[in-house]
Structure formats: C-alpha cells, structure tokens
Amino acid sequence: MNTPANLPFRYRFPFLYRFLKTVLRALCRLLFRVEVRNHNREISQDRLLIIANHQSFLDGLLLGLFLPLDPVFVINTSIAQQPMFRLLLLLVDHVTVDTTSPMAMKRVIGLIGQGRPVAIFPEGRITITGSLMKIYEGPAFVAAKTGAAVLPVCLQGPSHSFFSRMATWYPRQFLPKIHINLHPVQHISMPEARRAKERRRLAAQKMLRIMQEMLFASRKPQTLFDALCAAGRLHGKRKLILEDISRKPYTYGDILKMALILGRALERHTSPGESVGLLLPNTAASLGAFFGLSARGRIPAMLNYTSGSAGLQSACTAAEIHTIISSRAFVEQAKLSKKIEALGRLRIIYLEDLRKEISLGDKLWYLLYARHCPGSFSLNHDPEQAAVVLFTSGSEGAAKGVVLSHRAIMANIAQILAVIDFTARDKVFNALPMFHSFGLTAGTLLPILTGAGLFLYPTPLHYRIIPELVYDRSCTILFGTSTFLAHYARFAHPYDFHTLRYVVAGAEKLAQPVKELWLEKFGLRIFEGYGATETAPVLAVNTPMAFRSGSVGNVLPGIETAIETIPGIESGGVLHVAGANVMSGYLREERPGVLEPPESSMGRGWYNTGDVVEQDEEGFLYVVGRVKRFAKIAGEMIGLEAIEKVIALAAPQYSHAITTRQDASKGESLILFTTDPTLDRDFLLRTFKAAGLQELAMPRRIVNAESLPLLGTGKTDYPALHKLAEEL
C-alpha cells in the first residue's frame, strides 16, 4: 500500500501535475506539431492494455501527454535506473519489469485485474531498424490471461528525431512532425495448446499481427509522385538512391528533375487520363518517364517487350494505347524493329527525339520554379485514380490489362513494410523488368519510395554478370524467380552474395533444390512470397519473424481471405482475396477501354486468384496449384504441379513441365515435356511409386526437348506447350 511519501507525484500535487502536463503538451504541440488521430475513439474498458510501437525516448512522454487517460507505464528496469528517466518517472504511475525474468508480468496482471489501464511497448526496446522488432511473449500473454482489451497505438515520426536510436544513415530531422494514431480495441483470446510455452508463443504471434495491422492502417494515402516528393524531402534531394547499367549514380533530385522535364515534354504529345505505352528497359530514364507521366495525370502502360507482335498489339488494343514511349538504342539492342513495325499506326515517341524538344524555356522553368516545389507540378492527388496498367503474364491464355490505382500500389508497399524492415542502408538489386508487377512494385518503387538504394539491371538473363554486380555494388536485397535464382547460384562464386540479407523469390513456385543450393553454397535462406499482378502483387511472404519452410508465408496485413472448396479437390480450396491492394479492374481486347471491376463468388471487390491453397492453424499459406492446372482423368482430379514437383526432385538438373491434351477414352491425357534425354517410363514408374502417386498421374507420353518455352518473366509458357501437345 502506498504511503503519502511514496505516492506518485500526480496524487501528492494534483494541481501542479495538471499544470506541468498542460505546459508540456503545449510545448510538444508547438515543437513537434503533434497530431492525434481518432482521439475520440471509445476506449473506456474495465481492463485495458495499451500497446505501442517503440521509436524513440520520447514515446512514453508522448503517450502520457496525449492519451485521453492516465495509464500505468511498464518500464524496463535498465531504463528506469538511468538518472534522467528517474526524474521523469516521478511524474507518472509506473512499474519496472525485467524482461529476462519469467515472473516479470505478474505485477502487470495484478494491475489490470484491479481495473488499472496499463501501457507497454511489446518490443521491449527502441527500434534500430525503423520497423517492428521482435514482440516479447509477456505482454501478449498478459492480454490473453486477463482478457483485457488491447488498444493499439501507432507512433509515426519519433524515429526521425534525435531522440531515436537510429544510426547516422537514417534521415533525422531536428523537430519532425509526430502522429499518434489510435486504432480499434481488440482482444487476444488464450490460444489452445497443450504447453504453456506454446500458448505464450501463439499469443505473441497474435499481438505481432495486431501491430502489423496497426502499422498498415496508419499509412497516409498518397499518389506515387506525391510519395516520391515526400521521400525526397525526408531523405534529402542529394541522397544517392539509384544506379543503372551505366553505373551513373542518381539522387532524388536527379530523378525528380527527369520526371519534371520528361513529364513536361510528354504532355505536349498526350492528354490527361490517356494510357501511354512504355516500351523501355530497366533504366533511370524509364523511371523518370514513368513518374513524369504519372505526375501529369497520364497512365503508364508497361508493355512486355519479350512478347510477340500479336501480344503487343493485343495489349495496345485492350488499354486503348495510341502513343508508345521507347528508345532507339533499346529497340536496336533488343532487336525490336519488326515488333515496332507491326504496331502499325501507333505513334512511337523516342526518348532521343524527346530530349531534342527540351527548350531553353523548359530549362528555365525547372531552374526557377519546378525544382523548388516539384509537388505543384502534379495534376493528380487522388490515390483512387489509375496509376499504371500492367498486363498478365499470359501463362494460361491471352494477356489482360490490369489497372492498378495509386492506392493499390502504395497499400501493397505499406503492407510489405509492415512485415519486413527495409532501411536507408539497404541496396536492392532488381533485374526483374518493370512490366512485371513484382519487378515494378517490390523491385523498383518500394526501394525508391522508402529510401533504400536501388540498382536497376535491364535483364535477369545474364546469369554470370548479375552475381558479380551484386558483389561489386554491395547489394543487400535481391528479388528473383526460382528459375533465375537457380541460374545465379550455379554461376556465382560462394562469396558473391556475402552482403545479401534478404533473398526474396516470387512469380513461380520455389523449387526445393534451389533452396538447398542457396543454403549450402551461400548460407542464405530464401524467403518465398506469393502474389498476383491483380494484387499489386504481393499477397503473402515469409519473413525472419514468421517463416515456415514449404509455405509462401502469412497473408499480409490489410488483406481479407476466403477459401472456396472445389469438388474433386480434397485438400484446400481456391483462394479469394479483398483489400486495398486489389486492382481497379481488367481491360480486355474484346472490350477495349472498358474497365471490369473485380468480382468473385465472394462478392464485388473480391478477386479470385485461381490458386488452390491450404492454410494451417497459424495462418501460413501453402500453394497446392492452379485450378486450371488440375486435369480430370477418368473422373478424378490430378494436380499437375504435384507431378512436376516429384519429377523435379528426382531429376533436379533438368527442366520439366506437364500439360494435357484431349483423350477420347479418359477425357484428358498427360504429356510430359522434359530436357532430360535419359528420362523414360521405367524411371517415372519407380519415382511415382516411391512418392505414392497413383497410376492415373502417369504421363501418357514423354517428349524430349532441348529447352522449354518461357515467358519474359521466367515462367513456363504453358499455352505454347499445350499447343505443342495437341499437335502431337
């Protein structure tokens, strides 16, 4: 029981306490322009646990001053013993805990049981990455044990102050603006598990998820160009952010300059709201043209230059593209002349000619006006407007135009940042083309808009050169597909990837031999992700804090999921998703310019991925295969990807693909295409028997080939294989 001598300051001197609190609150509002969002949210609960992300030494003070109640703060013992904080803690109710003690949370449970609101930082320490650190089990177990309501509070801005623990590479501001976001109250039920240790772990996972959802929900809606301007202000226009094949470094100021000048030049040839085709490789100029079009209200349509003439014409028809931006040097080097000629009456604008059109007036306009206030150049500040048109890979038929809004792309970036820490000291190597959704959002826009360095390489097919460049430029993050990562590992020196801390695979199923090779040769774990062009693209990804081998990770925060059972498929079902990152709609060749909003059996706004997935009790997704990649043979559903996986494990050094053809007796028959010249039916029979596959899964015919047809993204071209199978 507290005596008058040891009562907290606010009880002994209530009038002085209220005066000091009012003064400090006014001072913080003046210095840091503190803005409390959703401050009127109903938070009156009998049992309340307030959790917040920990960004700086200011955090406790900010919560104490601006929360609409006076909680008891849980303070780490080591912090409470520091002289400066000992004085500050005299002003508030607090309890000290030792995170290393298994009984540390016992007093906290008692306080909540008494009806006292408690505030705690579940990370237990101030972040040194700018993102979430690990979540301690104690706070989560307290919430589950007491049944307390959990109030998530997101702090934004303190990490940029000089009161943070961020290193010198992180942008700091003398007096950054601070936002305090209050989110809806949630509850953590006690997980079902046999052991207390497991229950604590599962509870911590639930609290981590709550905090990730909190970070995502606190994002600021922006257009892409507005986000670029904001990144330039935060990190400084002189920060080196980009390199390309020319090895010339570019700053934020350089990118903005290109965007402003090219945007001003391109608006003379285009009109607002028009879809403008970009037929360009991964270069700084391509990025400048992209942002320039976006700033002036044009919609960049990223054309796949690896597709045939018919594919390009189909894309231009679907998106009603009348003008294409390209480069003479690129057309010559990539041998695209015939494809350009086949586009007929479409207007082709070359960057080389565009540079000649830049007048003295344009240069003076930039020097005297635009460089000082680039944000005023933007015609569009509505995040709901279309930002880009991408085209599906065409792995299962004709490619469709996918319209992604600014909201969708920025939401997906925020979703990724909520689960993985990307910092200003990182450098991303991206060889995936920008016409690929993975290459555009994750590989290009994510690093540019978050302050991480970026090296753009024009093609992922240079298997010998890319490992050397990753080594030479000291890159820390590498994106790729399973196919490309396999080739990089084959040609790379064991030391080439020593600076990498994240290797992320997507776009296709990550092969087990590739995972094993990277782990054995480089000591690196590949983080497999999953997504679709229609979802901007990432839906799920493994992370250091949530990793499960064989899965594609947990679904990102802010995404709703539903799994629809399919007759004939015993395990799993078709995945449907909804969320801020879902596309605005499709554009089809048969209905040019007509936007088809997403809709599935789950309702309007839902997207049917067409993927058969399973989800375990902890939320990890396992992709079983595509619905279209199931064959019905003699009335039974056979998964083609499962067959390919078994064959790939038996002969990993070769490529294999299964397709179908019509069969009069069984409906469909399986055709195996392989680059293994020694593979025969006897080998397959032994392999299938060892794997427990049924006899119906046995391919009717084995076709040897020097190579399998691939799309520009590295995926197997199944429509081409199916056509070959029907011709046999």
QUIDAMO-V238549 format. One record per helix or strand of 3 or more residues. SS is the DSSP state (H for helix, E for strand). FROM is the first residue (numbers start at 1). TO is the last residue. If there is no record, write none. Layout:
BEGIN
ss: (SS | SS)
from: (FROM | FROM)
to: (TO | TO)
END
This chain:
BEGIN
ss: (H | H | E | E | H | E | H | H | E | H | E | H | E | H | E | H | H | E | H | E | H | E | H | E | H | H | E | H | H | H | E | E | H | E | H | E | H | E | H | E | H | E | H | E | E | E | E | E | E | E | H | E | E | H | E | E | H | H | E | H)
from: (9 | 14 | 35 | 48 | 59 | 72 | 77 | 83 | 94 | 106 | 118 | 137 | 149 | 158 | 179 | 196 | 224 | 240 | 252 | 275 | 284 | 299 | 309 | 323 | 328 | 337 | 347 | 351 | 360 | 374 | 386 | 401 | 406 | 427 | 437 | 453 | 463 | 477 | 482 | 502 | 512 | 526 | 533 | 537 | 559 | 573 | 585 | 591 | 607 | 620 | 627 | 630 | 636 | 640 | 656 | 667 | 681 | 695 | 701 | 718)
to: (12 | 32 | 37 | 52 | 66 | 76 | 80 | 91 | 97 | 113 | 120 | 146 | 156 | 160 | 187 | 217 | 235 | 243 | 266 | 278 | 295 | 302 | 318 | 326 | 333 | 342 | 350 | 357 | 370 | 377 | 391 | 405 | 419 | 430 | 450 | 456 | 472 | 480 | 491 | 505 | 522 | 532 | 535 | 541 | 564 | 579 | 588 | 596 | 615 | 626 | 629 | 633 | 639 | 650 | 663 | 674 | 691 | 697 | 704 | 727)
END
